[in-house]
């Protein structure tokens, strides 16, 4: 399974290890305080009110998943009639409506933060208008598509089944029910990914597929551009002390692969989308916390796509 992708190398300034360690520690403490006081807010780097940008983002995410799957399978993936489960949909359910518009029988989504529950219907009206203009759907299907978010909000989901689950128990969607699992920059926030991998296997149909992008980078915006490995500098005791819901779990690609294999997933392919430069890595490697100095951690990767299959 060859997955040719354009891989970008980050252009970072020379590492200032002492200063970056201090800044990373302060950023971690600030994030803990912010999430303690405010809770989890917008996961995207632009306001929820920028509807056109959000619509383009949602459609771009789905199109990228489909391109990844086509590269993984060697042929296009047929969405018609499938059940899709998204883990961590985030700010809105535009991804779900776009999937349904392409023939998906049922789109399910699980999250621990009810961000998408607060999206105004106006956003979905603009999304459906965009889908008509693109030729994805005809105007006669607009009302049926627009009804899906309203049914979900009313607690009577039909083809759009969004659930905010405090325990993130995927079995709520039914065993042996899902054909395709998708996720965008969410796996790195799962505190107990091994449990999630096992639950995915329990709700998967034989032959189900997984495609996900995982952001291994530091999430604090100034640091991610200048010191992408900032979170990996912090020793484990300090990272545990600064724990808050949604803190990056610092799992590396080999750990995701191991957890999925143990849960029964196979044909696992990890492909880098973004890497750090050799110069940056050589400057920071010895300044990282001990678990991230090993070859197995493969610290060159900061953004990857992972595809896998569940054969049952």
C-alpha positions as CSV (number, residue, x, y, z in Angstrom):
1,X,0.0,0.0,0.0
2,X,2.0,3.0,-1.3
3,X,0.7,6.3,0.0
4,X,2.5,9.1,-2.0
5,X,1.9,12.4,-0.2
6,X,3.7,15.7,-0.4
7,X,5.6,16.0,2.9
8,X,6.6,19.4,4.1
9,X,9.6,20.2,6.2
10,X,9.2,23.0,8.8
11,X,11.5,25.9,8.5
12,X,12.3,26.7,12.1
13,X,14.8,29.2,13.5
14,X,17.9,28.0,15.5
15,X,16.8,26.3,18.7
16,X,17.3,28.3,21.9
17,X,16.9,25.3,24.2
18,X,17.0,27.0,27.6
19,X,14.6,29.8,26.6
20,X,12.3,27.4,24.8
21,X,12.1,25.1,27.8
22,X,11.1,28.0,30.0
23,X,8.6,29.3,27.5
24,X,7.1,25.8,27.0
25,X,6.7,25.3,30.7
26,X,5.0,28.7,31.1
27,X,2.7,28.0,28.2
28,X,1.7,24.7,29.7
29,X,0.9,26.3,33.0
30,X,-1.1,29.1,31.2
31,X,-3.1,26.5,29.2
32,X,-3.9,24.6,32.4
33,X,-5.2,27.8,34.0
34,X,-7.1,28.8,30.9
35,X,-8.9,25.5,30.5
36,X,-9.6,25.3,34.2
37,X,-11.3,28.7,34.1
38,X,-12.9,28.7,30.7
39,X,-13.2,25.0,29.6
40,X,-12.5,23.9,26.1
41,X,-13.4,26.4,23.4
42,X,-13.0,26.7,19.6
43,X,-10.5,24.0,18.4
44,X,-9.9,25.9,15.1
45,X,-7.6,28.9,14.6
46,X,-10.5,31.2,13.4
47,X,-13.8,32.4,14.9
48,X,-16.9,30.2,14.5
49,X,-18.7,33.1,12.9
50,X,-16.5,32.9,9.8
51,X,-19.0,30.6,8.0
52,X,-17.4,30.6,4.6
53,X,-14.0,29.6,6.1
54,X,-15.6,26.9,8.3
55,X,-17.4,25.4,5.3
56,X,-14.2,25.4,3.2
57,X,-12.4,23.8,6.1
58,X,-15.0,21.0,6.6
59,X,-15.1,20.2,2.9
60,X,-11.3,20.2,2.7
61,X,-11.0,17.8,5.6
62,X,-13.4,15.3,4.0
63,X,-11.8,15.6,0.6
64,X,-8.4,15.0,2.1
65,X,-9.6,11.9,3.9
66,X,-10.9,10.5,0.7
67,X,-7.7,11.3,-1.1
68,X,-5.8,9.5,1.7
69,X,-8.1,6.5,1.5
70,X,-7.7,6.3,-2.3
71,X,-3.9,6.3,-2.0
72,X,-4.2,3.6,0.7
73,X,-6.5,1.4,-1.2
74,X,-5.2,2.0,-4.7
75,X,-8.8,2.9,-5.8
76,X,-11.6,5.4,-4.8
77,X,-13.6,4.5,-1.7
78,X,-17.3,4.2,-2.3
79,X,-19.2,6.2,0.4
80,X,-22.8,5.3,-0.8
81,X,-24.7,3.4,1.9
82,X,-21.9,3.4,4.4
83,X,-22.0,4.3,8.1
84,X,-19.2,6.7,9.1
85,X,-18.1,7.5,12.7
86,X,-16.1,10.6,13.4
87,X,-14.2,10.8,16.6
88,X,-13.9,14.4,17.9
89,X,-15.9,16.4,15.3
90,X,-15.1,19.7,17.1
91,X,-16.7,23.0,16.2
92,X,-19.6,21.9,13.9
93,X,-21.3,19.1,12.0
94,X,-20.5,20.4,8.5
95,X,-18.4,17.3,7.9
96,X,-21.4,15.1,8.6
97,X,-23.7,17.0,6.2
98,X,-21.1,16.8,3.5
99,X,-20.8,13.1,4.0
100,X,-24.6,12.6,3.9
101,X,-24.7,14.8,0.7
102,X,-22.3,12.3,-0.9
103,X,-24.6,9.3,-0.1
104,X,-23.5,8.1,3.3
105,X,-26.4,6.3,5.0
106,X,-25.5,7.4,8.5
107,X,-23.0,9.8,10.0
108,X,-22.2,9.3,13.6
109,X,-20.0,11.6,15.7
110,X,-18.7,11.3,19.3
111,X,-17.2,14.1,21.4
112,X,-16.6,14.9,25.0
113,X,-17.2,18.6,24.5
114,X,-20.6,19.8,23.2
115,X,-19.2,22.4,20.9
116,X,-21.1,21.3,17.8
117,X,-24.4,21.4,19.7
118,X,-24.4,25.2,19.8
119,X,-24.0,25.9,16.0
120,X,-26.8,28.0,14.6
121,X,-28.9,26.7,11.8
122,X,-27.8,29.6,9.6
123,X,-24.4,27.9,9.3
124,X,-26.0,24.7,7.9
125,X,-28.2,26.8,5.5
126,X,-25.1,28.4,4.0
127,X,-23.4,25.0,3.8
128,X,-26.3,23.5,1.9
129,X,-26.4,26.5,-0.4
130,X,-22.7,25.9,-1.1
131,X,-23.3,22.2,-1.8
132,X,-26.0,23.2,-4.3
133,X,-23.7,25.7,-6.0
134,X,-21.0,23.0,-6.2
135,X,-23.4,20.5,-7.8
136,X,-22.9,18.1,-4.9
137,X,-26.7,18.0,-4.3
138,X,-29.7,19.3,-6.2
139,X,-32.0,22.0,-4.7
140,X,-34.8,19.5,-4.2
141,X,-32.7,17.7,-1.5
142,X,-31.9,20.8,0.5
143,X,-34.8,20.6,2.9
144,X,-34.1,17.0,3.8
145,X,-30.4,17.7,4.4
146,X,-31.2,20.8,6.5
147,X,-33.6,18.8,8.7
148,X,-30.8,16.5,9.9
149,X,-29.2,19.0,12.4
150,X,-32.6,20.0,13.7
151,X,-33.6,16.4,14.3
152,X,-30.3,15.9,16.1
153,X,-30.8,18.9,18.3
154,X,-34.3,17.7,19.1
155,X,-32.9,14.3,20.3
156,X,-34.4,12.4,17.3
157,X,-31.4,11.8,15.1
158,X,-32.0,10.2,11.7
159,X,-28.9,10.1,9.5
160,X,-26.9,12.6,11.5
161,X,-26.2,11.0,15.0
162,X,-24.1,13.4,17.1
163,X,-23.5,12.4,20.7
164,X,-21.6,14.2,23.5
165,X,-20.3,11.4,25.7
166,X,-18.6,12.2,28.9
167,X,-17.1,8.7,29.0
168,X,-16.5,8.6,25.2
169,X,-18.1,5.2,25.1
170,X,-18.3,4.3,21.4
171,X,-20.5,1.3,22.1
172,X,-23.4,3.8,22.3
173,X,-23.5,3.6,18.5
174,X,-24.0,-0.2,18.4
175,X,-21.6,-3.1,17.9
176,X,-20.7,-4.2,14.4
177,X,-22.2,-1.0,12.9
178,X,-19.4,1.2,11.4
179,X,-17.8,1.0,8.0
180,X,-15.5,4.0,8.1
181,X,-13.8,5.7,11.1
182,X,-12.5,9.3,10.5
183,X,-10.8,11.8,12.8
184,X,-9.0,15.1,12.3
185,X,-6.4,16.2,14.8
186,X,-8.3,14.6,17.7
187,X,-6.4,11.3,18.5
188,X,-3.6,13.3,20.1
189,X,-6.1,14.5,22.7
190,X,-7.4,11.1,23.7
191,X,-6.3,10.3,27.2
192,X,-6.8,6.6,27.0
193,X,-6.3,5.8,23.3
194,X,-5.8,2.1,24.0
195,X,-9.4,1.9,25.2
196,X,-10.6,3.9,22.2
197,X,-8.8,1.5,19.8
198,X,-10.6,-1.5,21.4
199,X,-14.0,0.2,21.3
200,X,-13.5,1.1,17.7
201,X,-12.9,-2.6,17.0
202,X,-16.1,-3.5,18.8
203,X,-18.3,-1.2,16.8
204,X,-16.5,-1.9,13.5
205,X,-17.9,-4.1,10.8
206,X,-15.4,-6.6,9.3
207,X,-13.4,-4.8,6.7
208,X,-14.0,-1.4,8.3
209,X,-11.4,1.3,7.5
210,X,-9.8,4.1,9.6
211,X,-8.3,7.3,8.2
212,X,-7.1,10.0,10.6
213,X,-4.7,12.9,10.6
214,X,-2.7,13.2,13.9
215,X,-1.1,16.5,14.9
216,X,2.0,15.6,17.0
217,X,3.1,19.2,17.1
218,X,3.1,21.5,20.0
219,X,-0.4,23.2,19.9
220,X,0.5,26.6,21.4
221,X,0.5,28.7,18.3
222,X,3.7,30.8,18.6
223,X,5.7,27.8,19.9
224,X,4.5,25.4,17.2
225,X,6.1,27.7,14.5
226,X,9.4,28.2,16.4
227,X,9.8,25.1,18.6
228,X,7.4,22.3,17.4
229,X,8.8,19.9,20.0
230,X,8.1,22.2,22.9
231,X,5.8,19.8,24.7
232,X,8.3,17.0,24.4
233,X,10.9,19.0,26.4
234,X,8.7,18.8,29.6
235,X,9.6,16.0,32.0
236,X,6.8,13.5,32.8
237,X,6.3,14.6,36.4
238,X,5.7,18.2,35.3
239,X,3.5,17.2,32.4
240,X,1.3,15.2,34.8
241,X,1.2,18.1,37.2
242,X,-0.1,20.4,34.5
243,X,-2.7,18.0,33.2
244,X,-6.0,19.4,32.0
245,X,-8.8,17.8,29.8
246,X,-7.6,17.8,26.2
247,X,-3.9,18.2,26.9
248,X,-1.9,16.5,24.1
249,X,-1.2,12.9,25.1
250,X,2.4,13.0,23.6
251,X,1.9,9.6,22.0
252,X,4.2,8.9,19.1
253,X,3.2,7.1,15.8
254,X,4.7,3.8,17.0
255,X,2.5,3.9,20.1
256,X,-0.7,4.4,18.0
257,X,0.3,1.5,15.8
258,X,1.0,-0.7,18.8
259,X,-2.4,0.2,20.4
260,X,-4.3,-0.5,17.1
261,X,-2.6,-3.8,16.5
262,X,-3.3,-5.0,20.0
263,X,-7.0,-4.1,19.4
264,X,-7.1,-6.2,16.2
265,X,-6.4,-3.6,13.5
266,X,-4.1,-4.5,10.6
267,X,-2.6,-3.1,7.4
268,X,-1.6,0.0,9.4
269,X,0.2,2.6,7.4
270,X,1.6,5.8,8.9
271,X,2.8,8.5,6.4
272,X,4.3,11.9,7.4
273,X,2.7,15.0,6.2
274,X,5.0,17.4,8.0
275,X,8.5,16.8,9.5
276,X,11.1,18.9,11.3
277,X,14.4,19.5,9.7
278,X,17.5,17.4,10.5
279,X,19.2,20.6,11.8
280,X,16.3,21.3,14.3
281,X,16.2,17.7,15.4
282,X,19.9,17.5,16.0
283,X,19.8,20.7,18.1
284,X,16.9,19.6,20.3
285,X,17.1,15.8,20.6
286,X,19.3,15.7,23.7
287,X,17.1,18.4,25.4
288,X,13.9,16.4,25.1
289,X,12.4,14.4,28.0
290,X,13.9,10.9,28.2
291,X,11.1,8.9,26.4
292,X,11.5,11.0,23.3
293,X,15.2,10.5,22.8
294,X,14.9,7.0,21.4
295,X,14.9,6.1,17.7
296,X,11.5,4.4,18.2
297,X,9.8,7.7,19.0
298,X,10.8,9.0,15.5
299,X,10.8,12.6,16.5
300,X,11.2,13.8,12.9
301,X,7.4,13.5,12.4
302,X,5.1,16.3,13.6
303,X,2.0,15.6,11.5
304,X,1.0,12.3,10.1
305,X,-1.9,10.5,8.4
306,X,-2.7,7.0,9.6
307,X,-4.8,4.4,7.8
308,X,-5.8,0.9,9.0
309,X,-8.2,-1.9,8.4
310,X,-10.3,-4.0,10.8
311,X,-10.7,-7.6,9.5
312,X,-12.6,-8.9,12.5
